[in-house]
Amino acid sequence: MKLTGKWIEAGHLQQVLAMLEAGGHQALLVGGCVRNALIGAAVTDMDIATDAVPQRVIELAQAAGLKSVPTGIDHGTVTVVAAHEPHEITTFRRDVETHGRHATVEFSTRIEEDAARRDFTVNALYARADGTVLDPLGQGLADLAARHLRFVGNPDQRIREDYLRILRFFRFTAWYGDPALGIDPEGLAACAEHALGLDGLSRERVGHEMRRLLAAPDPAPALAAMQATGVLAHVLPGADSRAIAPLVHLEEGTAPAFLRRLVALGGEDPAERLRLSKAELRGLEQIRAALQSDAPPAALGYRFGADPAADATLIRAASLGQPLADDWRAPIQRGAAQVFPVTASDLMPGLQGPALGARLRALETRWIAEDFQPTRDDLLG
């Protein structure tokens, strides 16, 4: 089996692979790029694995006139820049000690040892520069074809190496698993057994995984399993996944949105627990405010903007089990496009201070209630 496509034929990538091979070393693409290429998904990160130790990679890059950066040299990773493109090159590794947040590793010269320390079988796939696919464990290709997401080797051991793999298990299941097969029972049991380990992870790492999980086309089965195993309670105490499946159904034709699905999940203090950015926090608060309003769709669009109003409408319908009209977005968008025709200067100098603000709010309330129809003259007359 061979991979094809412009991404693997790119001159900068081939130059880096050739650099390693010319130095007498293995140069293999690994992980997500191989997995995604095999299933026809977009290829983004192009990670390279090699039996060359980091210092040797640096020497080869220097001899080839390429810039090298020791971005993670303690863990065996050197970034080589070719044609202004970064290429992460990591030496084959094998685990010698685990800590629950990361593992202590030693460098290896064997692809089998490197594959055995990876998280999931579908991520333990490699490819040569000519596209030839290698499956050192003899499981990855079959599991990928069957959309069976499972840990490499013993799930308990894989999780003890890094508890973040619990969340990665659910995230990868949502993206690459087959819902008809259900979730791998051994992996699920191990995640439930070690859920307490999530409490020791940084909020940034947890938030990163949850963003990617909630961006999946349909994260509902994975989230339901997270709730059933107690994992979700460690990530977002009080969260409830029941509204996610109907929300995904109602979202047809609407792009998945992390904040919309996060609000639908609920839970305690997601801003702190997932380390939301200031922009994300503002968006979350807008959606929540729109959810608390009983205003009609057009008024929601005017008050909160088209996207928060649409998100709130979807969440409310999903939570209540209500259908949406075919043109449900139209009044929201119409409201969002409105501009209140009266300004403060129209009421001055007759009104000042609090009285001015109160009059403006009253006129705006009337304008909204009358479906934005009154003109400036109507309102001031």
C-alpha positions as CSV (number, residue, x, y, z in Angstrom):
1,M,0.0,0.0,0.0
2,K,1.3,3.4,-0.9
3,L,0.3,7.0,-0.1
4,T,0.0,9.5,-2.9
5,G,-0.8,13.2,-3.1
6,K,0.8,16.6,-3.4
7,W,1.6,16.8,0.4
8,I,3.9,13.8,0.3
9,E,5.5,14.9,-3.0
10,A,6.3,18.4,-1.6
11,G,9.9,19.3,-2.3
12,H,10.6,20.6,1.2
13,L,9.3,17.4,2.8
14,Q,11.2,15.1,0.4
15,Q,14.4,17.2,1.0
16,V,14.2,16.5,4.7
17,L,13.5,12.8,4.3
18,A,16.3,12.5,1.8
19,M,18.7,14.3,4.2
20,L,18.1,11.6,6.8
21,E,18.3,8.7,4.4
22,A,21.5,10.0,2.8
23,G,23.0,10.0,6.3
24,G,22.3,6.3,6.6
25,H,19.1,6.6,8.7
26,Q,15.5,5.6,8.5
27,A,13.2,8.5,7.7
28,L,9.5,7.8,8.2
29,L,6.4,9.8,8.2
30,V,4.3,8.8,11.2
31,G,0.9,9.3,13.0
32,G,-1.8,11.7,11.9
33,C,-0.5,12.5,8.4
34,V,-0.4,8.8,7.5
35,R,-3.7,8.0,9.2
36,N,-5.5,10.9,7.5
37,A,-4.0,10.3,4.1
38,L,-5.3,6.7,4.2
39,I,-8.9,7.7,4.9
40,G,-8.9,10.7,2.6
41,A,-8.9,13.3,5.3
42,A,-6.9,16.6,5.2
43,V,-3.2,16.2,6.1
44,T,-1.8,18.9,8.3
45,D,1.0,17.9,10.6
46,M,3.7,16.0,8.9
47,D,5.7,14.4,11.7
48,I,8.9,12.4,11.0
49,A,10.4,9.5,13.0
50,T,13.9,8.4,12.6
51,D,16.6,6.2,14.2
52,A,19.0,9.1,14.1
53,V,19.6,10.7,17.6
54,P,18.9,14.5,17.9
55,Q,22.5,15.6,17.7
56,R,22.9,13.5,14.5
57,V,19.8,15.2,13.0
58,I,21.3,18.6,13.8
59,E,24.6,17.6,12.1
60,L,22.9,16.4,9.0
61,A,20.7,19.5,8.8
62,Q,23.8,21.7,9.1
63,A,25.6,19.7,6.4
64,A,22.5,20.1,4.1
65,G,22.4,23.9,4.7
66,L,19.2,23.7,6.6
67,K,18.2,25.4,9.9
68,S,17.6,23.2,12.9
69,V,15.9,24.2,16.2
70,P,16.1,21.9,19.3
71,T,12.4,22.4,20.1
72,G,12.1,19.3,22.2
73,I,15.6,17.8,22.2
74,D,15.2,16.3,25.7
75,H,12.4,14.2,24.3
76,G,14.2,13.5,21.0
77,T,12.6,16.2,18.8
78,V,14.4,18.6,16.5
79,T,12.6,20.9,14.1
80,V,14.3,21.3,10.7
81,V,13.3,24.2,8.5
82,A,13.3,23.6,4.7
83,A,11.8,26.1,2.2
84,H,10.5,28.1,5.3
85,E,8.5,25.0,6.4
86,P,9.1,23.4,9.8
87,H,9.5,19.6,10.0
88,E,9.4,18.0,13.4
89,I,11.8,15.0,13.5
90,T,11.7,12.7,16.5
91,T,14.1,9.9,17.3
92,F,12.5,6.4,17.8
93,R,11.7,6.0,21.5
94,R,10.8,3.4,24.1
95,D,9.3,4.0,27.5
96,V,11.3,3.1,30.6
97,E,9.2,4.8,33.3
98,T,5.8,6.4,33.5
99,H,4.6,9.3,35.6
100,G,0.9,9.7,34.7
101,R,1.6,13.1,33.0
102,H,4.5,12.0,30.7
103,A,6.8,9.1,30.4
104,T,10.6,8.9,30.7
105,V,11.9,7.5,27.5
106,E,15.1,6.2,26.0
107,F,16.1,6.5,22.3
108,S,15.7,3.4,20.2
109,T,16.8,2.2,16.8
110,R,13.8,-0.1,16.3
111,I,10.5,1.1,14.7
112,E,8.7,-1.7,16.6
113,E,9.6,-0.2,19.9
114,D,8.6,3.3,18.8
115,A,5.2,2.0,17.6
116,A,4.6,0.1,20.8
117,R,4.8,3.3,22.9
118,R,2.2,5.2,20.8
119,D,-1.3,5.7,22.1
120,F,-3.7,4.1,19.5
121,T,-3.1,1.5,16.8
122,V,-4.4,3.9,14.1
123,N,-1.6,6.3,15.1
124,A,1.1,3.7,15.0
125,L,1.3,3.8,11.2
126,Y,4.4,4.9,9.3
127,A,5.3,5.7,5.6
128,R,8.5,5.9,3.7
129,A,9.3,8.8,1.4
130,D,7.9,6.9,-1.6
131,G,4.6,6.5,0.2
132,T,5.0,2.8,1.2
133,V,2.9,2.3,4.4
134,L,4.4,0.3,7.3
135,D,2.3,-1.2,10.1
136,P,4.8,-2.5,12.6
137,L,2.2,-3.8,15.0
138,G,0.1,-5.4,12.4
139,Q,-3.0,-3.8,13.7
140,G,-3.3,-0.2,12.6
141,L,-4.4,-0.7,9.0
142,A,-7.1,-3.2,9.9
143,D,-8.4,-1.0,12.8
144,L,-8.4,2.1,10.6
145,A,-10.3,0.3,7.9
146,A,-12.8,-1.0,10.5
147,R,-12.9,2.4,12.3
148,H,-12.0,0.6,15.5
149,L,-10.3,3.0,17.9
150,R,-8.3,1.1,20.5
151,F,-5.1,1.6,22.6
152,V,-1.8,0.0,21.6
153,G,-1.2,-3.0,23.8
154,N,-2.5,-2.7,27.4
155,P,-4.9,0.2,27.9
156,D,-4.1,0.6,31.6
157,Q,-0.4,0.9,30.8
158,R,-1.0,3.4,28.0
159,I,-3.1,5.6,30.3
160,R,-0.7,5.4,33.2
161,E,2.0,6.8,30.8
162,D,-0.2,9.9,30.3
163,Y,-3.7,10.4,31.8
164,L,-4.5,12.9,29.0
165,R,-4.8,9.8,26.8
166,I,-8.2,9.2,28.4
167,L,-9.5,12.4,26.7
168,R,-7.7,11.5,23.6
169,F,-9.4,8.2,23.5
170,F,-12.8,9.8,23.5
171,R,-11.7,12.5,21.0
172,F,-10.3,10.0,18.5
173,T,-13.3,7.8,19.0
174,A,-15.6,10.8,18.0
175,W,-13.5,11.5,15.0
176,Y,-12.4,8.1,13.7
177,G,-14.6,5.5,15.4
178,D,-17.6,3.8,13.9
179,P,-20.7,4.5,16.1
180,A,-22.3,1.3,14.9
181,L,-19.4,-0.7,16.5
182,G,-19.7,1.1,19.8
183,I,-16.7,2.2,21.9
184,D,-13.9,-0.3,22.5
185,P,-14.9,-1.9,25.9
186,E,-11.4,-2.5,27.1
187,G,-10.4,1.1,26.5
188,L,-13.6,2.3,28.1
189,A,-13.1,0.3,31.2
190,A,-9.5,1.5,31.6
191,C,-10.7,5.1,31.2
192,A,-13.2,4.7,33.9
193,E,-10.7,3.0,36.2
194,H,-8.2,5.9,35.8
195,A,-10.5,8.9,35.6
196,L,-9.2,10.3,38.8
197,G,-5.9,10.8,37.1
198,L,-7.4,13.6,35.0
199,D,-7.5,15.8,38.1
200,G,-3.8,16.2,38.0
201,L,-3.6,17.5,34.4
202,S,-3.2,21.1,33.5
203,R,-6.4,22.9,32.6
204,E,-4.7,24.0,29.3
205,R,-4.1,20.4,28.2
206,V,-7.7,19.4,29.1
207,G,-9.2,22.4,27.4
208,H,-7.2,21.7,24.2
209,E,-8.6,18.2,24.1
210,M,-12.2,19.3,24.8
211,R,-12.1,21.9,22.0
212,R,-11.0,19.2,19.5
213,L,-13.6,16.7,20.8
214,L,-16.5,19.1,20.6
215,A,-15.5,20.1,17.1
216,A,-16.1,16.5,15.9
217,P,-18.9,16.0,13.4
218,D,-20.9,14.1,16.1
219,P,-19.3,13.9,19.5
220,A,-22.6,12.8,21.2
221,P,-21.7,9.0,21.6
222,A,-18.3,9.8,22.9
223,L,-19.6,12.4,25.4
224,A,-22.4,10.0,26.6
225,A,-19.7,7.4,27.2
226,M,-17.6,10.0,29.1
227,Q,-20.6,10.8,31.3
228,A,-21.4,7.1,31.9
229,T,-17.8,6.3,33.0
230,G,-17.5,9.4,35.2
231,V,-14.8,11.0,33.1
232,L,-17.0,14.0,32.1
233,A,-17.6,14.8,35.8
234,H,-13.8,15.1,36.3
235,V,-13.6,17.5,33.4
236,L,-16.8,19.5,33.8
237,P,-18.6,18.7,37.1
238,G,-22.3,19.0,36.6
239,A,-22.2,18.7,32.8
240,D,-24.9,16.7,31.1
241,S,-24.5,15.3,27.6
242,R,-28.2,14.6,26.9
243,A,-28.8,17.7,24.7
244,I,-25.8,17.0,22.5
245,A,-27.4,14.3,20.2
246,P,-30.5,16.4,19.4
247,L,-28.3,19.4,19.0
248,V,-26.1,17.7,16.4
249,H,-29.3,16.7,14.6
250,L,-30.6,20.2,14.5
251,E,-27.2,21.5,13.4
252,E,-27.5,20.0,10.0
253,G,-26.2,22.6,7.6
254,T,-24.6,24.5,10.4
255,A,-20.9,24.1,11.1
256,P,-20.0,22.5,14.5
257,A,-19.1,25.1,17.1
258,F,-17.1,24.5,20.3
259,L,-18.9,27.2,22.4
260,R,-22.4,26.2,21.3
261,R,-21.8,22.6,22.3
262,L,-20.0,23.6,25.5
263,V,-23.0,25.7,26.6
264,A,-25.3,22.8,25.8
265,L,-23.2,20.6,28.0
266,G,-23.4,23.0,30.9
267,G,-21.3,22.2,34.0
268,E,-19.5,24.2,36.6
269,D,-17.1,27.0,35.7
270,P,-16.0,25.9,32.2
271,A,-14.1,29.2,31.8
272,E,-11.6,28.2,34.5
273,R,-11.7,24.4,34.0
274,L,-11.0,24.6,30.3
275,R,-8.9,27.9,30.4
276,L,-11.2,29.7,27.9
277,S,-9.7,32.8,26.2
278,K,-11.2,36.2,26.8
279,A,-12.8,36.0,23.4
280,E,-14.3,32.6,24.1
281,L,-15.5,33.8,27.5
282,R,-17.3,36.7,25.9
283,G,-18.9,34.4,23.3
284,L,-20.0,32.0,26.0
285,E,-21.6,34.8,28.0
286,Q,-23.4,36.1,24.9
287,I,-24.9,32.7,24.2
288,R,-26.0,32.2,27.8
289,A,-27.5,35.7,27.9
290,A,-29.5,34.9,24.7
291,L,-30.6,31.6,26.2
292,Q,-32.0,33.5,29.3
293,S,-34.0,35.9,27.1
294,D,-37.6,35.2,26.1
295,A,-37.4,37.7,23.2
296,P,-38.5,36.5,19.7
297,P,-35.8,35.5,17.2
298,A,-35.5,38.9,15.4
299,A,-35.0,40.6,18.8
300,L,-32.4,38.0,19.8
301,G,-30.5,38.7,16.6
302,Y,-30.6,42.5,17.3
303,R,-29.7,42.2,21.0
304,F,-26.9,39.5,20.8
305,G,-25.8,39.2,17.2
306,A,-26.7,36.6,14.6
307,D,-24.3,33.8,15.8
308,P,-25.1,33.9,19.6
309,A,-28.8,34.2,18.9
310,A,-28.6,31.2,16.5
311,D,-26.6,29.2,18.9
312,A,-29.1,29.9,21.7
313,T,-32.0,29.0,19.5
314,L,-30.4,25.7,18.6
315,I,-29.6,24.8,22.2
316,R,-33.0,25.7,23.4
317,A,-34.7,23.6,20.7
318,A,-32.4,20.7,21.5
319,S,-33.0,20.9,25.2
320,L,-36.7,21.0,24.9
321,G,-37.0,18.5,22.0
322,Q,-38.6,21.0,19.7
323,P,-38.3,21.2,15.9
324,L,-37.0,24.3,14.0
325,A,-38.8,26.0,11.2
326,D,-37.1,25.7,7.8
327,D,-36.4,29.4,7.8
328,W,-35.5,29.8,11.5
329,R,-32.4,31.8,10.8
330,A,-34.1,34.4,8.6
331,P,-35.6,36.5,11.5
332,I,-32.4,36.3,13.5
333,Q,-30.3,37.6,10.6
334,R,-32.9,40.3,9.9
335,G,-32.8,41.5,13.5
336,A,-28.9,41.4,13.5
337,A,-28.9,43.7,10.5
338,Q,-31.0,46.4,12.2
339,V,-29.6,49.7,13.3
340,F,-31.5,51.7,15.9
341,P,-32.4,55.0,14.1
342,V,-32.3,57.3,17.2
343,T,-29.1,58.6,18.8
344,A,-28.5,60.5,22.0
345,S,-27.9,63.7,20.1
346,D,-31.5,63.5,18.8
347,L,-32.8,63.9,22.4
348,M,-30.3,66.6,23.5
349,P,-30.1,69.1,25.0
350,G,-33.6,68.5,26.3
351,L,-32.5,65.4,28.1
352,Q,-29.3,64.7,30.0
353,G,-27.8,62.0,32.2
354,P,-30.0,59.1,33.5
355,A,-33.1,60.6,31.9
356,L,-31.5,60.5,28.5
357,G,-30.5,56.9,28.9
358,A,-33.9,55.9,30.1
359,R,-35.6,57.6,27.2
360,L,-33.3,56.0,24.7
361,R,-34.0,52.5,26.2
362,A,-37.7,53.1,26.1
363,L,-37.7,54.2,22.5
364,E,-35.5,51.2,21.6
365,T,-37.9,48.8,23.4
366,R,-40.8,50.2,21.4
367,W,-38.9,50.0,18.2
368,I,-38.1,46.3,18.8
369,A,-41.6,45.5,19.9
370,E,-43.0,47.0,16.7
371,D,-40.6,44.8,14.7
372,F,-38.1,47.6,13.8
373,Q,-40.8,49.3,11.7
374,P,-40.9,52.8,13.3
375,T,-38.7,55.4,11.7
376,R,-36.7,58.0,13.5
377,D,-39.4,60.5,12.9
378,D,-42.0,58.1,14.2
379,L,-40.1,57.6,17.4
380,L,-39.4,61.3,17.9
381,G,-42.8,62.6,16.8
